[in-house]
Amino acid sequence: MKRLMTLAMAVLLSGGIAEGQETLQQKAQKLFKPIPQKPAIKKGDAEETKLRLGKMLFFEPRLSASFLISCNTCHNMGLGGADLQETSVGHGWQKGPRNAPTVFNAVFNTTQFWDGRAKDLAEQAKGPIQASVEMNNKPEQVVATLKSIPDYAALFQQAFPKEQDPVTFDNMAAAIETFEATLLTPDSRFDKFLRGKKDALDSMEQKGLALFMEKGCAGCHNGINLGGNAYFPFGVIEKPGADILPPGDPGRFKVTNTEKDRYVFKSPPLRNVALTPPYFHSGKVWKLQDAVTLMGSAQLGVKLQPGEADAIAYFLKTLTGLQPKVEYPILPANSPTTPLPQIQ
């Protein structure tokens, strides 16, 4: 595996041009792409209404059985799209099994969740609502709640005008997906560097970028999101301890039931990584430098020299882009027929 990753990096970095002839910026431009400055939004009144509806539903706690938990609870708009918890706290103060990934730029991930079990953001939106340790609700209860609120019924009709009965669990998820696809963080200093501004990164940050590529980090963390586009075993060279790699969580194996996928996880995207500790699916590492050092030994078999992990972490901080400014929506009131919350 290490040899394959090394060969892959050699191909990525060479591109048919002698390495010595390329600048650091040119090498980076072949491996990474900047975040678009604006999301791709479909035109039309229905799509605009769907976006508005999706935003409301993202903040809607009545999608949970308790009326207490919304998508924003674990993917907080003010905290880099994550929640600063090792694993998220859900229904009845239960702790979930994995760290909540950021929702920012998640539209660029190949699949969703650490194990890739959701093919897109709409499918992902359905999971936490039904998970007993998260929002602990049922699709039919969600639909009954939304239908009981006249303002929601009207918005669903406007967002899905061709459907006779538009308030459905699938349409709820589609609306949330539309909103989440707009949560981009463009114009990081690294994006400016990729677009040609050579002095966007200082000398230490450029050193960190060079190390990030030379050591092999970019073999797993590349593309527009610097990750989120492939699966890798956690512990290619050296397995971390049970606290960081809990033996009870076999990763993608739960999805495929294939032995080669045991302890395999999707490479996490590194955009805004400085804002979203703790790290890894277990959420057990809080310092970015520690995460970098661990990845060097576990994935690449590299013992980073003093200062190298600091330089790479210094570079990773340049991946913080402009955070989306999202005004908290005013949600519609219950009606007399709205189901009551279920706390227990």
Secondary structure as the mmCIF struct_conf table of DSSP 4:
data_model
#
loop_
_struct_conf.conf_type_id
_struct_conf.id
_struct_conf.beg_label_comp_id
_struct_conf.beg_label_asym_id
_struct_conf.beg_label_seq_id
_struct_conf.end_label_comp_id
_struct_conf.end_label_asym_id
_struct_conf.end_label_seq_id
HELX_RH_AL_P HELX_RH_AL_P1 LYS A 2 SER A 14
TURN_TY1_P TURN_TY1_P1 GLY A 15 GLY A 16
BEND BEND1 ILE A 17 ILE A 17
HELX_RH_3T_P HELX_RH_3T_P1 GLU A 19 GLN A 21
BEND BEND2 GLU A 22 GLU A 22
HELX_RH_AL_P HELX_RH_AL_P2 LEU A 24 LEU A 31
STRN STRN1 PHE A 32 PHE A 32
HELX_LH_PP_P HELX_LH_PP_P1 PRO A 34 PRO A 36
BEND BEND3 GLN A 37 LYS A 38
BEND BEND4 GLY A 44 GLY A 44
HELX_RH_AL_P HELX_RH_AL_P3 ASP A 45 PHE A 58
TURN_TY1_P TURN_TY1_P2 PHE A 59 PHE A 59
HELX_RH_3T_P HELX_RH_3T_P2 PRO A 61 LEU A 63
BEND BEND5 SER A 64 SER A 64
TURN_TY1_P TURN_TY1_P3 ALA A 65 SER A 66
BEND BEND6 PHE A 67 PHE A 67
HELX_RH_AL_P HELX_RH_AL_P4 CYS A 71 CYS A 74
BEND BEND7 HIS A 75 HIS A 75
STRN STRN2 ASN A 76 ASN A 76
TURN_TY1_P TURN_TY1_P4 MET A 77 GLY A 81
STRN STRN3 ALA A 82 ALA A 82
BEND BEND8 LEU A 84 THR A 87
STRN STRN4 VAL A 89 VAL A 89
HELX_RH_3T_P HELX_RH_3T_P3 HIS A 91 TRP A 93
HELX_LH_PP_P HELX_LH_PP_P2 GLN A 94 GLN A 94
STRN STRN5 LYS A 95 LYS A 95
HELX_LH_PP_P HELX_LH_PP_P3 GLY A 96 GLY A 96
BEND BEND9 PRO A 97 ARG A 98
HELX_LH_PP_P HELX_LH_PP_P4 ASN A 99 THR A 102
TURN_TY1_P TURN_TY1_P5 PHE A 104 ASN A 105
HELX_RH_3T_P HELX_RH_3T_P4 ALA A 106 PHE A 108
BEND BEND10 ASN A 109 THR A 111
STRN STRN6 GLN A 112 GLN A 112
BEND BEND11 PHE A 113 PHE A 113
TURN_TY1_P TURN_TY1_P6 TRP A 114 ASP A 115
STRN STRN7 ALA A 118 ALA A 118
BEND BEND12 LYS A 119 ASP A 120
HELX_RH_AL_P HELX_RH_AL_P5 LEU A 121 GLN A 130
TURN_TY1_P TURN_TY1_P7 SER A 132 MET A 135
HELX_RH_AL_P HELX_RH_AL_P6 PRO A 139 LYS A 147
TURN_TY1_P TURN_TY1_P8 SER A 148 SER A 148
BEND BEND13 ILE A 149 ILE A 149
HELX_RH_AL_P HELX_RH_AL_P7 PRO A 150 ALA A 159
BEND BEND14 PHE A 160 PHE A 160
TURN_TY1_P TURN_TY1_P9 PRO A 161 LYS A 162
BEND BEND15 GLN A 164 ASP A 165
HELX_RH_AL_P HELX_RH_AL_P8 PHE A 169 GLU A 180
TURN_TY1_P TURN_TY1_P10 ALA A 181 THR A 182
HELX_RH_AL_P HELX_RH_AL_P9 ARG A 189 LEU A 194
TURN_TY1_P TURN_TY1_P11 ARG A 195 GLY A 196
HELX_RH_3T_P HELX_RH_3T_P5 LYS A 198 ALA A 200
BEND BEND16 LEU A 201 LEU A 201
HELX_RH_AL_P HELX_RH_AL_P10 SER A 203 GLU A 214
TURN_TY1_P TURN_TY1_P12 LYS A 215 GLY A 216
HELX_RH_3T_P HELX_RH_3T_P6 CYS A 217 GLY A 219
TURN_TY1_P TURN_TY1_P13 CYS A 220 CYS A 220
BEND BEND17 HIS A 221 HIS A 221
STRN STRN8 GLY A 223 GLY A 223
TURN_TY1_P TURN_TY1_P14 ILE A 224 LEU A 226
BEND BEND18 GLY A 227 ASN A 229
STRN STRN9 TYR A 231 PRO A 233
TURN_TY1_P TURN_TY1_P15 PHE A 234 GLY A 235
BEND BEND19 VAL A 236 GLU A 238
HELX_LH_PP_P HELX_LH_PP_P5 LYS A 239 GLY A 241
TURN_TY1_P TURN_TY1_P16 ALA A 242 ILE A 244
BEND BEND20 LEU A 245 LEU A 245
TURN_TY1_P TURN_TY1_P17 PRO A 247 GLY A 248
STRN STRN10 GLY A 251 GLY A 251
TURN_TY1_P TURN_TY1_P18 ARG A 252 ARG A 252
HELX_RH_AL_P HELX_RH_AL_P11 PHE A 253 THR A 256
HELX_RH_3T_P HELX_RH_3T_P7 GLU A 259 ASP A 261
TURN_TY1_P TURN_TY1_P19 ARG A 262 TYR A 263
STRN STRN11 VAL A 264 LYS A 266
HELX_LH_PP_P HELX_LH_PP_P6 SER A 267 PRO A 269
TURN_TY1_P TURN_TY1_P20 ARG A 271 ASN A 272
HELX_RH_3T_P HELX_RH_3T_P8 VAL A 273 LEU A 275
BEND BEND21 THR A 276 THR A 276
BEND BEND22 PRO A 278 PRO A 278
STRN STRN12 TYR A 279 TYR A 279
TURN_TY1_P TURN_TY1_P21 PHE A 280 GLY A 283
STRN STRN13 VAL A 285 VAL A 285
HELX_RH_AL_P HELX_RH_AL_P12 LEU A 288 MET A 295
HELX_RH_PI_P HELX_RH_PI_P1 GLY A 296 LEU A 300
HELX_LH_PP_P HELX_LH_PP_P7 LEU A 304 GLN A 305
TURN_TY1_P TURN_TY1_P22 PRO A 306 GLY A 307
HELX_RH_AL_P HELX_RH_AL_P13 GLU A 308 LEU A 316
HELX_RH_3T_P HELX_RH_3T_P9 LYS A 317 LEU A 319
HELX_LH_PP_P HELX_LH_PP_P8 LEU A 322 PRO A 324
HELX_LH_PP_P HELX_LH_PP_P9 GLU A 327 ASN A 334
TURN_TY1_P TURN_TY1_P23 PRO A 336 THR A 337
BEND BEND23 THR A 338 THR A 338
HELX_LH_PP_P HELX_LH_PP_P10 PRO A 339 PRO A 341
#
